[in-house]
Amino acid sequence: MARKNQKKTVLQSLRELRGNARVAVFHEPFWSIPYGFYSFYLSLYMKSQGVTDVQIGFLISLNFIVGTVLALFAGVMVDKLGRRRTTILFGLISWPGSALLNFFAHSFWMFAVAQIVCAFSKISDIGWQLILIEDADDEQRLTSFNMFGIIDILAGFFTPIAGIIVGNLGLVKAERGFLLFGAICMFIMIIHRHFQFHETDMGRAAVERSRSISYWGTLKNSLAQMKSVVSSGNHKLSCVLTIVVLFSAYQPIGAYSSLYFAPYLTDVVGLDAAVISVLGIVNSLFMLTVYLFAIPAMSHFNKLFSLTVGLGIQILSMVSRIFIPSGSIVWTILSVALFSVGFGLCRPFLDALMAEASPEEERSGIYALKNVLISLTSALAGSLSGFLYRLNPKSIYLASMALLAICILLIFRYFRQKQREERRALSGSLR
């Protein structure tokens, strides 16, 4: 049933953003635009330097394996250093640092080092997420996640510019230029954003609590907190965690941003590397439409409806991708459009659902556990995807369909659990 809240336009919601949420949103373009430039062609750049398809799978899994270890310490770092300092320290290491390493890379092992350094983003991401959500209400959180989606989409409109540059300079020179540009932009953005952020109330309290405790003691507390989350019997939280983890495992192999997407279009479909940059506009146009019109309208309805529909549309996108005729840019555009609509319907509601399902006092431990689980499952998916791609490139999209289908089943399970809890609460209030 629709809520009776007054609907707001995207601009109205943006103007009402306050504090850290506003700072994060207004700095996002200086990350998303340079990242969109270099990430789209990164896998083709790796292949030009002698990296094989199987090795790309290893690089994906390496990032997540290292991320698993680092995620264990993430809760410690954000509590000991504070959300704000954790975000700047590990943000500078992971994003400008990895971009520069990729800039100088000319072998598999150098790209491997870049992936290891990039994995430190698992720590900075938790600090950034907590800064964003801890001093914000549910409406501000959903608005923020929606705005991040819109900004990331708008960044896609710059992808054809990357295609023109690649066409003129060649893949290697252009990609190295994108990586250098990205490193400079991200460095400046992270520094400037740090001085605009303020530490959250819960962040200050966590720093104060952990002041007299050693890092080892804080780590034990963080691990104990993760264990308590697992053994808490909070079935709704467990269900949401599983959905988030499986959806995250699907992204590095089946999403538009996957390292396999560009090679699949050039090697299997037979499209030109410069031509596929136009897909950035397609992805941006359809996802922007979803974020500007569908998300604000659907925010007044059940989140589960948007999630289920979005996951289903992404399954259709995977099916269409498998059957793209050789050299067909029209069919490819259709496949990307389906993905964009489905992903756009999922992402902000999934992020908001995760924040909503996480008790405040356990949130750092929950998000650290989430990152550990995402890293483990994504490492497994990444390592297997290389072999699947070599066996048959289309098989990675069959695997993606399976993960999305499981997410839909879990959505229905979550819905039933929520209904049961609401009925029990209602019957208890009537006694």
C-alpha positions, -999 to 999 in steps of 0.1 A, spaced: 0 0 0 13 34 -8 24 57 19 8 91 23 40 110 22 41 139 -2 61 131 -33 92 151 -40 111 157 -71 148 147 -73 159 184 -71 137 190 -40 152 159 -23 187 171 -33 182 205 -18 170 190 15 202 169 19 222 179 49 255 172 66 277 143 54 251 130 30 252 163 11 290 164 11 293 128 -2 268 134 -30 284 166 -43 319 150 -44 307 118 -61 312 131 -97 349 136 -91 352 99 -85 326 84 -109 336 103 -140 374 94 -140 366 59 -128 341 54 -156 368 65 -181 394 40 -171 374 11 -158 355 5 -191 387 -2 -211 408 -17 -183 402 -53 -192 411 -47 -229 442 -28 -217 452 -58 -196 448 -81 -226 469 -58 -247 497 -62 -221 495 -100 -223 470 -109 -196 448 -139 -205 411 -144 -199 419 -169 -171 443 -145 -155 416 -118 -156 395 -142 -135 424 -146 -111 428 -108 -108 391 -105 -99 394 -132 -73 427 -118 -60 410 -84 -53 383 -101 -33 406 -126 -15 428 -97 -2 396 -78 5 384 -107 27 414 -103 50 412 -66 50 375 -66 58 382 -85 90 402 -54 101 377 -29 87 355 -27 118 387 -23 139 399 6 118 367 26 116 362 22 154 399 30 163 406 58 138 370 71 133 349 70 102 364 102 87 401 94 91 396 58 79 379 71 48 407 94 37 436 71 47 425 40 29 407 59 2 440 75 -9 458 42 -8 431 23 -28 419 46 -55 447 69 -67 472 43 -57 457 15 -78 452 38 -107 489 48 -108 499 11 -105 477 2 -134 493 31 -153 528 17 -150 517 -20 -153 529 -41 -182 526 -76 -169 501 -98 -150 521 -94 -118 520 -57 -118 483 -57 -124 480 -82 -95 498 -56 -72 473 -30 -84 444 -53 -75 459 -59 -40 462 -21 -34 427 -15 -48 414 -41 -22 421 -15 6 389 2 -6 371 -25 14 382 -6 45 376 29 32 341 19 19 329 9 53 340 42 68 324 61 39 291 41 42 289 48 80 297 85 75 268 86 50 241 67 70 248 72 107 236 108 110 209 105 84 172 94 86 157 68 62 145 94 37 180 111 35 196 77 30 173 67 2 178 101 -14 215 98 -11 216 63 -27 193 75 -54 216 105 -61 247 83 -62 230 63 -88 220 93 -109 256 107 -107 272 74 -117 247 72 -146 255 108 -158 292 98 -157 283 72 -184 275 100 -208 313 107 -209 321 71 -221 317 80 -258 344 107 -253 366 79 -241 358 59 -273 367 89 -295 401 92 -276 407 55 -280 400 57 -317 425 86 -321 453 76 -297 449 38 -296 439 17 -267 471 17 -247 480 54 -248 443 64 -242 439 41 -212 471 53 -196 459 88 -200 426 79 -183 444 62 -154 466 92 -148 436 116 -150 417 93 -126 446 92 -101 448 131 -100 411 137 -98 405 111 -71 434 124 -50 421 160 -50 385 149 -44 394 127 -14 415 154 2 388 181 -3 360 158 8 378 150 40 378 186 52 341 189 44 331 157 63 324 157 100 328 127 123 295 111 132 282 109 168 285 71 167 319 74 152 332 97 181 316 73 206 333 43 190 367 61 190 362 69 227 352 34 236 382 18 218 408 44 230 419 23 259 417 -10 240 446 -23 218 441 -30 181 442 -67 189 415 -62 216 395 -41 192 398 -68 165 386 -95 190 357 -72 198 349 -68 161 351 -105 154 329 -112 185 305 -86 171 304 -104 138 299 -137 156 270 -123 176 254 -111 143 257 -146 129 243 -162 160 217 -136 168 188 -154 151 179 -122 133 164 -140 102 155 -108 84 191 -94 87 205 -128 76 182 -128 46 191 -93 35 228 -100 40 226 -131 18 208 -111 -9 234 -83 -8 263 -108 -9 249 -128 -38 240 -97 -58 275 -84 -52 291 -117 -63 271 -114 -96 283 -79 -105 320 -87 -113 310 -114 -138 276 -103 -152 271 -66 -147 278 -38 -172 309 -29 -152 323 -64 -153 358 -69 -167 344 -95 -190 318 -73 -207 340 -54 -231 360 -85 -241 328 -104 -246 315 -78 -270 347 -76 -290 358 -112 -289 324 -130 -291 299 -105 -306 325 -90 -328 320 -53 -321 348 -27 -325 364 -14 -292 357 22 -301 321 15 -311 311 -1 -278 317 31 -260 283 43 -272 268 17 -248 278 41 -220 251 65 -232 225 37 -235 233 26 -200 231 61 -187 199 71 -205 179 42 -193 192 41 -158 188 79 -155 152 75 -165 147 50 -137 164 71 -111 147 103 -121 112 90 -124 107 54 -113 127 55 -80 110 86 -66 76 72 -75 83 37 -62 99 50 -29 64 53 -15 57 16 -21 71 -17 -9 108 -19 -15 105 -56 -22 84 -50 -53 111 -29 -69 138 -55 -60 119 -84 -74 110 -66 -106 146 -53 -110 161 -87 -105 137 -103 -130 145 -77 -157 183 -83 -152 177 -120 -158 160 -111 -191 191 -90 -199 214 -120 -193 192 -141 -216 193 -115 -243 231 -112 -239 236 -149 -245 216 -147 -278 232 -115 -292 236 -121 -330 272 -116 -343 280 -80 -349 245 -67 -339 248 -34 -321 210 -31 -319 206 -63 -300 235 -53 -277 218 -20 -270 186 -38 -261 205 -61 -237 222 -31 -220 189 -12 -218 173 -42 -200 203 -44 -176 202 -7 -169 165 -7 -160 168 -38 -138 199 -27 -120 185 8 -115 154 -6 -98 175 -27 -75 205 -8 -63 191 21 -42 164 0 -25 189 -28 -17 213 -3 -1 185 13 19 172 -21 29 206 -31 42 208 1 63 173 -4 76 179 -40 86 211 -32 105 207 -23 143 226 9 150 247 -4 178 260 -33 157 262 -15 124 300 -14 120 303 -51 127 274 -59 103 290 -39 75 324 -55 82 308 -89 81 290 -80 49 323 -70 32 340 -102 44 311 -123 29 311 -103 -3 348 -107 -7 347 -145 -1 319 -152 -25 332 -127 -51 366 -143 -49 351 -177 -56 329 -163 -84 359 -145 -99 382 -175 -99 356 -198 -114 345 -172 -140 379 -173 -157 376 -210 -164 339 -206 -173 347 -179 -198 375 -200 -214 351 -230 -216 323 -209 -231 320 -171 -227 282 -174 -225 284 -196 -194 292 -166 -171 258 -152 -180 241 -185 -171 259 -183 -138 247 -147 -133 211 -158 -140 214 -185 -113 226 -160 -87 198 -135 -96 172 -162 -94 184 -172 -59 181 -135 -49 145 -135 -60 137 -165 -39 153 -149 -9 132 -117 -15 100 -138 -12 114 -155 19 122 -121 35 87 -109 26 71 -139 44 93 -134 75 83 -97 76 46 -105 74 49 -131 102 66 -106 124 40 -80 117 12 -104 125 29 -114 157 33 -78 167 -3 -70 159 -16 -100 179 6 -90 208 -7 -54 209 -43 -67 209 -38 -88 240 
